[in-house]
């Protein structure tokens, strides 16, 4: 993989650490544990273990998928990939909801984030899952009703369903 090195960035998600796929020499130099896995979209990946986000309860409808990494091949792109470490075919397009809805604001209660550790407000990142719809026109929507909450200090995540916020499951992105 030395000549075919690929770097992925978690840009656009404030506070999220860089995720890079690196050579054996670079990994040994850092002396960090590595997770190796396959992705249908990105091929064979190797990432530092401390870059893996754990969703202890899984995602809605996918309770078995618990370990993910955030990937993006372009530093300045608004879209990221949330790639499952355990399921090669499972990957979601995600993004910062403020990019599409500048007034997006959620009120988290302590019990919403208690299983993410003891997060400080600056440690929490909110992202939403996007869906690309088939049809004559390309249409993409964001699930503002069930955001992903990630504690960047513990790399624990959770998908929550907002109650009575008036946010849509299929908010138009474009």
N, C-alpha and C positions, 0 to 999 in steps of 0.2 A: 504494500500500500504506500510505500515511500514515494514513488513518483505520482501516485494518484491520490494524494492527500486532499481531503475536503474539509473546509472549515464551515461551521454553522454558527450563527450568532443569534442570541436571544435579544436582539435589539428591539426597541419599541416597547418593551415591557420593563418599566423602571425597576431597577434593583435586581433584575434577573441576571444570574451569572452567565458568562460566556460558555457555550457548549462547543467544544471543538473535537473533531475526529483527528487523531494524530498518529504519528509513526511510533513503532516500538521504542526507538531511541529517545524520543521526546517523553514518552510515558515513563521510562526508566529514570530519566533525568529528574522528573517531578516526583518519582517514587510514590505514585498514587494508585489505588486500586482501580481496575478498569472493568466495565461491564461491556460484554460483546453480545451483539444481537443482530438479527436480520430485519430489514424493512423492505416491503415490496416497493415502496416509493423511492427509497434512498440507498438500497443495497445493504452490504455488510457494514455495520457501524460499531465503533468502539468509543465509549465515552467514559470520562472519569466518573467513578461511582458517586461522588458528591454532587454531581449534576443531575442525578435522577430524582424526579419528583414522585413522592409516594402518596397516592390517594387511597388511604386505608379502607375506605368503603367503596372504592371503585367510582365509576361515573354512573350517572343515572341510566339505568337499563343495561349497564355493563359492570356488574359487581365484581367480576373476576379480573378485569383489567385494572391493575393497581399501580404499575410503575411506568412512568412516562419521561420523555425528555422533550425539551423545546428546541426546535430546529428552524433555521432560516438561512438560506444561502446568500442573502443580501442584507447587509447591515442596516440599510435605510428603508427596507420594505415594511409596510404596516402589518402585513400578514406573517404569521408564524405557523409552524407545524407543531402539534402536540402528538408525538409518535410514541406508541406503546412499545415498551421494551419486551414484553412477553407475547404480544400478538403481532406478527409481521405485517398483517394487512390493515391493522387498526391505526389510523392517523386522522387527526382533525385539523382543519384550518382554524386558527384562533387569532384574536387581536385584542388590543386595548379598546374597551368600549367608548372611551372618550374621543377616539378618532372619528367615530361615526355619530356619536350623540354627546356633544360637548357638555350637556347638563346631566349626564348619567351619574346618579348618586345612589348608593345603597346604604342602608342603616343596618350594620351588623350588630348582633347582640353577642354577649360573651359566650353563650352556649353555641353560637354559630361557628366560632373559631376555637373553642376550648380544646378540641382534639388536634389542633395544629401546633400545640406548644403554647408558650406565653408570648404571643406576638406583640411587637410594638407596631404602632400604626405604619411607620416607615417600612416595616418588614413585609407588609401585606401587599400583594399584587392581585388585581382583579382583571380577569380576561374573560372573553366570551367565545363560544363556539359558533363558527359560521357554517352555513349550508349552501352549497351551490345547487340550484334547481335546474333540471333539464327543461328544454323547451326551445321555441324559436329565438327568444332573446335570452342572453345570459342574465340570470337573476341570482343574487346572493342575499341571504338574510342572516341576521345575527340573533342568537337566543339571549336576549337581555333579561329574561325571566329566571334563568338558571345559570348564573355566572360561576366561573371557577375562581376560588380564592386560594392563593398560594402564599405560604409563609416562607420567604426567601432565606431566613436564618436557619430553619429546620428542614427545608425542602419537602414539607408536607403540604398536601393540597386537599381541597374538598370542593365538591360542586353542591351549591345550595339552591333551593327553590325559594325565590322571594315571595312573600305573602302580601297581597294587597298593595303592590307598588305601581300597578298599572303598566308595567313593562310587558312587551310582547315576546312571544316565543319566536316569531318570524318578523323581526324588525328589518325593513329594507336597507341593505347596504348600498346596492346599486342595481 
